[in-house]
Structures are given as structure tokens and as C-alpha cells.
Amino acid sequence: MRTRTAVMIAVGAGLGVTVAAWAATKTPANGTSEEAKPGLLANEPNRPIANLIRNGVRRLVALRAELNLTEDQRGQIKEIVRGHKDEIVPAVKDLAAKRRALRDTVLAEEPTEEAIRAAATELGKSIGDAAVLASKVAGEVKPVLTDEQKETIRQFHFQPAQFPGTFAVPALAAADRDASGVSVLEIAGEAGRPGGLGRRAGEPGPRAGDGDAAE
């Protein structure tokens, strides 16, 4: 099965490993990655979190060519990320579940402040766990990169913020879809579509050119 980005979760720490690991994944023979397809990257009305991460993927698409990773670098980074799949997949699933729980609590018929704060605290713990994991993986990836590549990522990180709030930038990437069974856009879409993680594999994406979501 061809390699592609399978999972990204949104926390600020570990942007370097996100960019490097994402750029290390293979591009299909036609030169267009799955994430680069217009239908998948078009914004959708009423799904601000999905659109938030789509915007991040678009930025990564633009950055990918600038890193100019060698084949050897790609191979090393893939092995590092794959070595942490058993940690990455549960972290992503837990984050998605806690995000859904907070959303459902807020939208309950009779929400209470206590319940909302408890759900928010649980989500915060999941974000913290993911950030720690991202930092650990990033520490293993950094030695693979050249000083020039690290500076490119640093400059990318300090561009004007595109991601308001806690969910700032994608922070983890896993290389094989079959390891987790869920894509970045499915994770992003779960907050905007009740009852699941959003669009499943094989479902049609939105049309290119759809308008941005209203914030």
C-alpha cells in the first residue's frame, strides 16, 4: 500500500516533526498527494475545525518543496515515525474522543458548568500527552535535518499565525494509513459532523472553490 500521511493532530509543540515527517511520505506517481487534491482541501461551510486543519495542510503543501529532503532523509524519518505508531495512534484516537466529548457536553440539552469544565480538563490532558509525544519524536527527527532545513521550518513556524486558539498547528504525522485507519481530514471533520470522525475513505470531498466557513 502506498505511503501517505495518515494522522495529524493539532497542538503547537512538534511542528518540526510534522513538517519533516509529512514531507518524507511518498508522493503518488502522478505527482499529486492525497492531501493536495482540490476536493479534500476545499473549505466547507459550518465546519471551522476541519477548515482550520485544511488550511494547515495547504501550508504544508507549499512548504514541502522548500525542504528538499533527500531519499536517505525520507527513509530515516519514516522509520522514526513508524517506530512510534503504537503511541501515535492511541494519542490521536484519545484526542478525537475527548474533543467529541467536550462538544457533546456543550451541546447537551441541560449542560452544566461543572460537566463542561470536566470535559475541557480531559481534553487538555489529551492535548498535553500529544504534545509530549510530538516533542519526543521531534527530538529524534531533528538530527536527520540539515541546519538549512531546520531554519526553513523555524521561519515557517514564526509566520503570522493562521491557527487561533489551542489547536494551533498539526503536530504529529504517521506514514501509513493502514496503521491507523483514519486520515487527517477525518480527524478534523469529527468536530463538525455528529456521530463520527467525519468523511470516511472513499466518500466524495467538497467541490473545489467552496467558500470558507463562517467563524
N, C-alpha and C positions, 0 to 999 in steps of 0.2 A: 504494500500500500504506500502511495507516495506520501512524502512528509509534508506537513503543513502545520501552521500554528493552530493549536487546539484550545488552549486556555489562557485567558488573561484576566487578572483581577485587579481592581482599581485601588491602589494605595500608593502613596508617594514614594516610599523607600524602594530602592532597587530598580530605578529606571534604566540604569546602565545594563543590567542583565536582561531586561525586557527587550531593549533595542538590539543588543548583541545576539540574544537567543532567537529573536524573531527574524533578524536578518540572516541567521545561519540556516534557516529552514530552506528546503529546496523550492525552486520555482518550477511549475509545470513546463512542459516543452513549448507551449505556446507563449511563454514569457509572461503570463498573467497569473498572479497568485489568486487564491480563492478570495482573500480579503479585498483584493483590488478590483473585483468585479463591480461595475456600477450599481447593480441591483442590491448588493449586500451593503454598500457604503452609502446609499442614498438615505437621507434622514426621513423619519416617519413622524407624522403628526401625533401628538399626545404620548410620545414615548421618549421623554427627555433623557433618561439614563442610558437607554440604548443609543440615542443620538450622541450623547456625551462620549461614549467609548468609540463609536464610529468615527467621530472627529479625531480621536486619538490614533485610531488605525490609519486614517488618512495622513496624519502627520508622520507616522512611522513609514508609510509607503514613500513619502517624499524624502525621508532621511536614509532609507535603505541603500540607495545608490551611493550616497556620500561616504559610507563606511568602507566600501571596497574590501570586504573580508575575503581573505584567501580561502582556497578549498581546505587547507590544513586548519585554519581557524574555525571554519564552519564545522568541520568534523570534531574538533576538540570541544567546541561549545555544545554541540548536540549531545556528546557523551556526558558532559557535566549535567545538562538539564535532564536527560533521560535517567541519570543516576538519582535524581530527586523526585521522580514521578510518584513514588509511593507516598511522598509528603505533599506534593503539589496538588494532586487530585483530591484528597480529602480536604485540604485547605480551601480549595475552590468550592467544593460542594457545601462545606460548612458555611462559607461566606454567603453563598446564594440562599441557603436555607434561613440564615439569620436575617438577611435582608428581606426575604419574603415575610418572615415572622413579624418584623417591625412594621412593614407595610400593612399586613393584615390587622395588626393591633391598632394602628392609627385609624384604619377604615372600619373598625368594628362598630356595631350599632350603638354600643354604650362604652366607648373607650374610657379608661381611667388614666390619670397621670401616672400612677404607680406602675401600671402594666406597660405603658409606653416607655417609661424610663427604664424598666427592667429589660424590655426588648432591645432598647437602644444600647444599654450596657453590654448585652450579649453580643450585639453586632460589633461594638467597639473592641471586644476581646478577640473576635474573629479577625478583624482588620489588623489588630496588633500581632496576632500569631502569623498572619500572612506577611506582614512587614518584616518580622524577624526572619522568616524563611527566605524572603526575597533578598534580604541583606546577606544571608549566609551564601546563597547561590551566587550573588553578585561578587562576593569576595573570591569565589573560585573562578569566575569568568574574567575578572579584571586582568590577571596576569597574561591571559591569552591575547589581549588587545594591545596595539601599539599606543605610544603616547599621543600620536595624532588622532587616532580613533577615539581615545578617551576624551580628548579635548573637543572633538566633534560632538560627542554625546553630552559633555558638560555644557557646551554652548546651546545645544538643543534643549536641555533641561531648564536653562535660565531664560529662555524666550518668554515673552509675555504669556501669562497663564491662560490656558484655554479650558481649564477644568475647575470650576468653582467648587468650594466645599471640600469635604473629606475625600471624596472619590476623585483624586487629582489626576493620576496617570496610571496606565496599565503597569503592573509591577511584576508579574510572573508570566512566563510563556513555557508551554510544554510542546514538544516537537510532533508527537504522533497523535492524531485524532482517535485512533483505536484504543489508546491507553486510557482515555477519559470519557469518550463518547459524547462530548459536548463542546461546542465551539464558542469562541469569544462572543459572537453576536447572540447566541442562545443565552449565555450568562447575562449579557447586557439587557436582553429583552425580557428577562423574567420579572423585572420590577414593573414593567409596563403592561404585562398581559397576565391576568389571573389564571391560576391553575397550572403553571408550569414554567419552564425556563425560556419561553418564547418560541421562535420559529425552530422547528426541527430540521434536521438534514433532509434535503430534497424538496422542502416547501419553497414556493416561489418567493423571491425577495421583492421589496418595493421597487417601483419604477424609478429609473434614474431621473433626477430632476425634481423629485418630490420636494415640497417645501420643508424648511426647518421646523422643528417642533416649537410650539409656543412655550416659553418658560413660565 
